[in-house]
Amino acid sequence: MAKRLLLAAVAGVAVLAVAGLALASSNTLKVLNNVHVTNNGPTKSFRVKAVDVHEAVAVGPSGFAVYTFQGETTHHLICKKTASQSTNCWAFWPPVSAKGAVSKQSGISGKLGTFNNHGTTQLTLNGQPLYYFTPDITTKNKHEAQGDELKTFGSIWHIVKASGSASHSTQSPPSMTPTTPTTPTTPYPYNY
């Protein structure tokens, strides 16, 4: 019952969250330091492993943490957009979308690309589609990420971790690696 209530609450605000993400103007994945990555709150019943750390993570153009879905690639989509409220993965895990050229800040490993997913140009990292987590967005706290190591929609979600720390100096901006939209075919990087 608690899972159904959580799912219904999240689905109810998903439309607003996705609309807000559409307003993001940058196409850059950035590093955000000292993000509280946890799954001890309302998502606790979905976790496969407890997580409660502060670390550097990749954030999408909207400034929120981004995630990958274990086993998913651009050629094997698991998280799908559907008309049903109970099976619409995008209501809980909206895609990280972009228009035009994309880039990533140093500290984020892998090849950045894009592909067309249900009419949305979605960012990928190493051939894996990138997603936001709706509860992260609804809290409006960009320094907290609640979706790591959760099992929903048939697989496990992983936050995209970053190495090192991002430069926040106004004198010299962080280095960016520009990329062009591609359809990467790199297989999933984890040995599952």
N, C-alpha and C positions, 0 to 999 in steps of 0.2 A: 504494500500500500504506500509506504514512504517513497519507494522508487517511482511509482506512478505519479504521486503528487509532485515530486521533484521534476520529473519529465514534463508534466503539464505546465508547471510554473516556468520552466526554461523555454518551452515552446511558445508560451504566451508572449514573452518579450523578444523572441528571436527575430521577428519581423522588424522591430525597432532597431535592434542591434545590427542587423544586416544593412538596413538603410543608413545607419550611421557610418558603417565601414565604407560604404560606397562614396562617402564624401572625402575620404583620405586622398591627398593630392600627390604624395610622393610614391615612387616605385622602388624604394630602397629598403632592404632588410638591414636593420641596425643592431648593434649590441647594446643591451641595457644591463648595467651592473647591479648587483645586490638585490635581485628580484627574489621575493619570498616564494619559493616553489613548494607547494604543499597540496596534499590531498586528504587532509584531516578534517575538513569542514563538511559541508552538505554532500560532497561527492564521495565521502568515505565508504559508502556501501558498494561503490563500483571499483574500488582500487584493488590492484593485484599485488601491490607492494607499497608500504607506507613511504611517503616522501615528505620531508620537512627540512629544507635547506635554503640558504641564501646563495645565489650564484648568478653568473653572467649568462644571459640567454639571448637568442635572436628574437627581435620583435619586428612585426610587419609594418607596413606604411601607416597604420592607425596607431602604432605605439604599443600594441598588446603582444604578448608572447605568442609564438607560432609553434605548431605541433605537426608531427607526422603520424601516420596510421600504419602500424606494423603490418607488413606484407602488401601494402598498397603501392602501386606504380601507376604511371599514366596509361599503361596498357592493361592493368588489372585494378579497376576501381572497386572499392568496397564501400566507401562513404558516398552515398548517392542522394540526389535530390529527388524526392517523391511527393506526391500529392497528399499522402496520408500523414497526419500529425505524429502518429506513433512510429513510423518508419522513416521519416524525413531526417536523415543524418545531418543535412545542412542546417536544420533548425538549431541544432546543438553545436555543430562544428562548421561554421560558415567558412567558405574558401577564402584564402588570401588572394585577392584579385589585383590586377594591374592593367594599365593601359600604356602602351609604348615601351620604350627601353627600360630595363630593370638593372639594378646594381645591388651590391652587398658591401657592407663595411668589413674591413679587415677584422679577423677574429671569428668569422663565420666560415667554416670549412665546407668545401663542396662546390659543385657546379650549379649555378642558378639558371633556371629556365622558365618557360611558360608552356601551357597547352590549353586547348579549348575544352572546357568541361561544362556541358549543358548551356552553352552560349556565354559562359564566363571565361575570361582569360585568367587562368589560375597560375600562381607562382609555384615552382617546384624547386627542390633542392636534391641533387643527386637522383633525379628522376622520380622523386616522391612528391605528390601534391602537398601543399602546406595549408593548414587550417588554423583558425582562431577557435577559442572555446567560449561559448556564449556566457557562462557564469563569470569569466574574467572580464568581459565587456560590460556586463550589467553592474558589476561592483564599481566600475569606473576607476579602479585602482591599478594603474599600469605597472606597479611594483609588486603585484601578487599574481601568481599563476596557479590555478587549481586543477589543471587537467592532466598532469603527468602521471603515468602508470595507472590509467583508468582503463577498464575493459567495458566498452560499449559498442554496439553495432557490430559485434562479432570479432573484434580484435582489440589490440592494446594501443593506446595513444602515448606518444613520447614527445616531451618538450625538446625543441632544438636548442642545444647548449652552445655557448660561445666560449672561445678561449681568450685568455688575457683580459685586459680591460679596455674599454673604449675611451678614446680621448674626448674630453668635453671642453677643450680649450677653444676660445673664440678666435685665437690667432692663427692656428693651423687646423683646418678641419680634418676629420678622420679620413684615411685613404679609402677610396671606393674602387671596386672592381666592376667596371661596366660590362654588361653582357647584352646579347641580343636575344629576342625571343626564339626559343628552340623547343624541340620535343625530345628531351633526353631519354635515353633508353638504359641508363645505368641501373643495374639491379639494386634491390634493397640492400643497404650497407650492413645490416645486422645478420648474424648467423643464427636464424631461428628455424 
